Amino acid sequence: MNLLALPAFDDNYIWMLHDGHDAVVVDPGDETPVLDALRAHSLRLAAILVTHHHADHVGGVAALRQATQAAVYGPAGEAIPEPFVPLAGGDQLAVLGQRFDVVDVPGHTAGHIAYVEHGAAAEPLLFCGDTLFSAGCGRLFEGTPAQMHASLQKLAALPPDSRVCCTHEYTLSNLRFAAAVEPDNAAIARHTAHCRALRAAGRPTLPSHIALELEINPFLRCTEPAVVQAAQAHGAAGRAAPEVFAALRRWKDGFR
């Protein structure tokens, strides 16, 4: 299986997985990059997977469906362009001979879902939309801090070699915040240098890995003493991980 990150808009990625003949795409906010990639690689689009209802994730769905007759799958609790197959946590689907497990991850939106693809010979692939970013997480537009913290804990429990295919190139910005939270974290400094080199070469910083995120992502490190201390300095009422997470998210919302 081949994994492609198709740039869209200013900082989105539309993820495409293909076997040389057929393809599946995740969160196509714009149909043009997908159609261009299908032509360039002589592929047939078999399926469209959607994680949540925001326009930069669903804007190309209708045009792609019309052009390719691909099946569309999305969260049961959100308004996805009809018709689509509604999914919820615990569901499974088979696309391109691969199994995709559906995980409920509310927080960024109320009905947000993620997909975990289990390839026979490769690292698992996590398509997590705007829930987990490299070194960060999504804003809370519809959910609560407790919901988002619980959602991130589900993703953090995936196999460490799982590749994290999130949908925005926010990594360097997120790493600046991570360094403010944990200025003595050497892993953050190393990964920042690595990502700067990638971006200077015009390459994406993604996918990441769960193992790496556990080292650099403050939102997955809410029990680390340095993170707890930083969060308490920015309004955390206690040391419990959900309270630490909530303080970090408020801090990040105003971070420049």
Beta strands, then each sheet from edge to edge (+ up, - down):
strand 1: 2-8
strand 2: 12-18
strand 3: 22-26
strand 4: 44-49
strand 5: 71-75
strand 6: 85-87
strand 7: 92-95
strand 8: 98-104
strand 9: 113-118
strand 10: 125-129
strand 11: 132-133
strand 12: 136-137
strand 13: 163-166
strand 14: 208-209
sheet 1: 1+ 2- 3+ 4+ 5+ 6+
sheet 2: 7+ 8- 9+ 10- 13- 14+
sheet 3: 11+ 12-
end
